Amino acid sequence: MSCSPVNQRLSEAASSHSHSTPCGRGTTERKEPYRDHELSVSVNSTSSLLSPIYHESYESDDDDDDLQRLEDNNSAGSHRTLRPPEEGRHSQTHSMENLNLTPWEAWLLHKEREGRVELQRKISEQLKQEEELLKEQQHKEKKKLLAEEQRKEWVRKKKEQERKEKEERLLKEQRDKEAEERGRISAQEKGKEKYEAWLRKKKMEEQERKRKEKEQEEKSLTEQREKKDKASQVFKEWLEQAKNKPRPVLNSYGYVNGKLTGYYDASSYPAPAFYNPIPWKPIPVPPPPKEATKNVSAKKKKRPVSSQSYRPNVRSLNKPKDNLHVAGRILKR
């Protein structure tokens, strides 16, 4: 009969606990009525310690089932809990009652059962840790997925908000442009109206100016005509009166037969009717300052000769006519 994995683990556990085996204990030989053959082992061998385990009559179905269940749980990764150790203990106690074991064999089986229970406990704790780790990983994955969904939702809302803001901004810009265009058109219309009003006003002012100029021209023409008529009338009256007005006496002097005598000469000047008894005096003018005199003198020096004003001879102009024409001769005083 080949050894099962459970028996191999038990043999390893027995070899690890061999130091606790009491020394000087001999082998025992006993006969059981329900076994087919007897167990014979040597003194130095530990097979006598494990003889009940490897014996055909030892009931290890429960242990094999537990080990097989543990292996299935480890391979499949299931989260099923193990069978309570109390149930196994009860079945093992029941099987031990059916066996006639020595105290040493009973102690060894008890230690083996405790090792198995401890192994089951460790495996159970490991499974629990793996389950907790798996739950933690799942929780992290869920949290990560939730955070990713929240991020995507935030990005979606942000894009939606930006899109709405962009639409509102474009709509506002369009409204502002329309308002600006309306304002520009209104300003153009107002400017056009003001220009037309100004043009009408200017035309009216021009018409009024022309009308006034025409009236003024007509008035001045009328005045000139009246003045001309009046002057013509006055000239006619004067001309009529001049015919009857006595002429002034034109006295001239000449020598006749060596004597000074007067006679009428139409070419000579008449005698003055009035003369100023007070002789003419120049208007007193204050003398200019020296600087002004210097400047004036400098200007006079710079002034060209050709630019000097012509001064006629006053004496020659105001000289009276003293020539007498008598019988084709010129007499001088």
C-alpha positions in Angstrom: 0.0 0.0 0.0 1.5 3.4 -1.0 1.7 6.3 1.4 -0.7 9.1 1.0 0.4 12.8 1.2 -1.2 13.1 4.6 0.9 10.2 5.8 4.0 11.7 4.3 3.3 15.0 6.2 2.7 13.0 9.3 6.0 11.2 8.9 7.8 14.5 8.4 6.1 15.9 11.5 7.0 12.8 13.5 10.7 13.1 12.4 10.7 16.8 13.4 9.3 15.8 16.8 11.6 12.9 17.3 13.6 14.8 19.9 10.6 14.7 22.2 10.4 10.9 22.0 11.3 9.3 25.4 14.6 7.4 25.4 15.1 3.9 26.5 11.6 2.8 25.4 11.6 -0.6 23.9 9.4 -1.9 21.3 6.1 -3.5 22.3 4.5 -6.4 20.7 0.8 -6.9 21.1 -1.8 -8.8 19.3 -5.2 -7.4 18.3 -8.0 -9.8 17.6 -9.4 -7.8 14.7 -6.0 -7.3 12.8 -4.8 -9.8 10.3 -1.0 -9.5 11.0 1.3 -8.3 13.8 3.6 -5.3 13.7 7.3 -6.0 14.2 9.7 -3.1 14.2 13.3 -2.6 15.3 14.5 -0.6 18.3 16.2 2.2 16.3 13.4 2.5 13.8 10.5 5.0 14.2 8.2 2.9 12.1 6.7 1.5 15.3 5.7 5.0 16.3 3.9 5.5 13.0 2.6 1.9 12.8 -1.0 2.8 13.6 -0.9 5.4 10.8 0.4 3.1 8.1 -1.7 0.2 9.3 -4.5 -0.8 7.0 -7.0 -0.7 9.8 -6.3 3.0 10.6 -9.2 5.1 9.5 -7.7 8.2 7.7 -10.7 9.0 5.5 -11.6 12.1 7.4 -8.0 13.3 7.3 -7.7 12.6 3.6 -11.0 14.3 2.9 -9.8 17.4 4.9 -6.5 17.5 3.0 -8.2 17.0 -0.3 -10.6 19.9 0.6 -7.7 22.1 1.5 -5.9 21.4 -1.7 -9.1 22.0 -3.7 -9.5 25.3 -1.9 -5.9 26.3 -2.6 -6.0 25.3 -6.3 -9.5 26.8 -7.1 -9.0 29.9 -5.0 -12.5 29.6 -3.5 -13.5 31.4 -0.3 -15.2 28.5 1.4 -14.4 27.9 5.0 -12.9 24.7 6.3 -14.8 22.1 8.3 -14.7 23.0 12.0 -11.9 21.2 13.8 -14.4 20.0 16.5 -16.1 17.7 14.0 -12.7 16.2 13.0 -11.7 15.8 16.6 -15.0 14.0 17.3 -14.5 11.6 14.5 -10.8 11.1 15.4 -11.7 10.4 19.0 -14.3 7.9 17.9 -11.7 6.2 15.7 -9.2 6.2 18.5 -11.7 4.5 20.7 -12.0 1.7 18.2 -8.2 1.2 18.2 -6.3 -0.4 21.0 -3.3 2.0 21.0 -0.5 2.3 23.5 -0.2 5.7 25.3 2.8 6.5 23.1 0.8 5.9 20.0 -2.1 7.8 21.4 0.2 10.8 22.3 1.8 10.7 18.8 -1.6 10.7 17.2 -2.7 13.5 19.4 0.4 15.5 18.5 -0.2 14.8 14.8 -3.8 15.9 15.1 -2.7 19.1 16.8 -0.2 19.7 14.0 -2.9 19.2 11.5 -5.3 21.5 13.4 -2.5 24.1 13.5 -1.9 23.6 9.8 -5.5 24.0 9.1 -5.6 27.1 11.2 -2.6 28.6 9.4 -4.1 27.8 6.0 -7.4 29.3 7.2 -5.6 32.4 8.3 -3.7 32.5 5.1 -7.0 32.2 3.1 -8.5 34.9 5.3 -5.5 37.1 4.6 -5.7 36.4 0.9 -9.4 37.1 1.0 -8.9 40.3 2.9 -6.1 41.3 0.4 -8.4 40.4 -2.5 -11.2 42.4 -0.9 -8.8 45.3 -0.4 -7.6 45.1 -4.0 -11.2 44.9 -5.2 -12.0 47.9 -3.0 -9.0 49.8 -4.5 -10.1 48.8 -8.0 -13.6 50.0 -7.2 -12.3 53.2 -5.7 -10.0 53.6 -8.7 -12.9 53.0 -11.1 -15.1 55.4 -9.1 -12.4 58.0 -9.2 -11.9 57.5 -12.9 -15.7 57.8 -13.5 -15.7 60.9 -11.3 -12.8 62.3 -13.3 -14.5 61.5 -16.6 -17.7 63.1 -15.2 -15.8 66.1 -14.1 -14.1 66.4 -17.5 -17.4 66.0 -19.2 -19.0 68.7 -17.1 -16.0 70.9 -17.5 -16.1 70.5 -21.3 -19.8 71.2 -21.2 -19.3 74.3 -19.1 -16.5 75.5 -21.4 -18.7 74.8 -24.4 -21.6 76.8 -22.8 -19.2 79.6 -21.8 -17.8 79.7 -25.4 -21.3 79.8 -26.8 -22.3 82.6 -24.4 -19.1 84.5 -25.2 -19.7 84.1 -28.9 -23.3 85.1 -28.5 -22.3 88.1 -26.4 -19.7 89.1 -29.0 -22.3 88.8 -31.7 -24.7 90.9 -29.7 -22.1 93.5 -29.0 -21.2 93.6 -32.7 -24.8 94.0 -33.7 -25.3 96.7 -31.1 -22.1 98.5 -32.3 -23.3 98.2 -35.9 -26.7 99.6 -34.9 -25.0 102.4 -33.0 -22.7 103.1 -36.0 -25.7 103.2 -38.4 -27.6 105.4 -36.0 -24.6 107.7 -35.7 -24.3 107.8 -39.5 -28.0 108.6 -39.8 -27.8 111.3 -37.1 -24.7 112.7 -38.8 -26.4 112.7 -42.1 -29.4 114.4 -40.6 -27.2 117.0 -38.9 -25.3 117.6 -42.2 -28.6 118.0 -44.1 -29.8 120.4 -41.5 -26.5 122.3 -41.6 -26.6 122.3 -45.4 -30.2 123.7 -45.3 -29.2 126.3 -42.8 -26.2 127.3 -44.9 -28.3 127.5 -48.0 -30.8 129.7 -46.2 -28.0 131.9 -44.9 -26.5 132.1 -48.4 -29.9 133.0 -49.8 -30.4 135.6 -47.0 -26.9 137.0 -47.7 -27.5 137.2 -51.4 -30.9 138.8 -50.7 -29.3 141.3 -48.4 -26.5 142.0 -50.9 -29.0 142.5 -53.6 -31.1 144.8 -51.4 -27.9 146.6 -50.4 -26.9 146.9 -54.1 -30.3 148.1 -55.1 -30.2 150.5 -52.2 -26.8 151.8 -53.1 -27.8 152.1 -56.7 -30.9 153.9 -55.7 -28.8 156.2 -53.5 -26.3 156.8 -56.3 -29.0 157.5 -58.7 -30.6 159.9 -56.2 -27.3 161.5 -55.6 -26.6 161.7 -59.2 -30.0 163.2 -59.9 -29.6 165.6 -57.0 -26.1 166.6 -58.1 -27.3 167.0 -61.6 -30.1 169.1 -60.4 -27.8 171.2 -58.2 -25.3 171.6 -61.1 -28.1 172.7 -63.3 -29.2 175.2 -60.6 -25.7 176.4 -60.1 -25.2 176.6 -63.8 -28.3 178.7 -64.1 -27.2 180.9 -61.2 -23.6 181.2 -62.5 -24.9 182.8 -65.6 -26.2 185.7 -63.5 -23.4 185.7 -61.0 -20.8 188.5 -61.3 -17.3 187.4 -62.2 -14.4 188.2 -59.9 -12.2 191.1 -60.8 -9.0 189.9 -62.4 -6.6 192.7 -61.8 -3.1 192.6 -63.3 -0.5 195.2 -63.4 1.6 196.4 -66.1 3.6 199.4 -67.4 2.0 201.5 -69.9 4.0 204.4 -71.2 6.4 203.9 -68.3 3.6 204.0 -65.8 2.3 201.1 -63.6 -1.4 200.5 -64.2 -4.0 197.8 -63.7 -6.0 196.0 -66.3 -8.3 192.9 -66.6 -6.5 189.7 -67.5 -8.4 186.4 -67.7 -5.2 184.4 -67.6 -4.0 185.9 -64.3 -5.0 184.8 -60.8 -7.7 186.8 -59.1 -6.9 188.8 -56.0 -7.1 186.7 -52.8 -10.4 187.2 -50.9 -9.0 185.9 -47.6 -5.6 185.2 -46.1 -4.4 183.9 -42.7 -2.9 186.7 -40.7 -1.1 184.1 -38.4 1.9 182.7 -40.1 2.2 178.9 -40.3 4.2 177.1 -37.6 5.3 173.5 -37.5 3.8 171.1 -35.0 6.1 170.5 -32.1 7.3 166.9 -32.0 9.4 165.5 -29.0 12.9 164.4 -29.9 13.3 160.6 -30.2 15.6 158.7 -27.8 19.2 158.1 -28.7 18.8 154.4 -29.4 15.9 155.1 -31.6 17.9 157.8 -33.3 20.8 155.4 -33.9 18.5 152.8 -35.3 16.8 155.3 -37.6 20.1 156.6 -38.7 21.3 153.1 -39.4 18.2 152.4 -41.4 18.6 155.6 -43.3 22.1 154.6 -44.2 21.1 151.2 -45.4 18.2 152.6 -47.4 19.1 152.9 -51.1 19.1 156.2 -52.8 16.6 155.0 -55.4 14.1 154.3 -52.7 14.0 157.9 -51.4 10.8 159.6 -52.0 10.7 162.3 -54.5 10.3 165.7 -53.0 9.2 168.4 -55.5 10.3 172.0 -55.2 7.6 173.7 -53.2 8.9 177.1 -54.2 8.5 176.3 -57.8 5.0 175.0 -57.3 3.8 177.8 -55.0 5.5 180.5 -57.0 2.9 183.0 -58.1 2.4 183.9 -61.7 4.1 187.3 -62.1 4.4 187.4 -65.8 2.3 189.9 -67.8 1.5 189.4 -71.3 1.1 192.7 -72.9 0.9 193.0 -76.6 2.7 189.7 -77.1 5.5 190.6 -74.8 6.3 189.1 -71.4 6.9 191.5 -68.7 8.7 190.4 -65.5 8.6 192.2 -62.3 
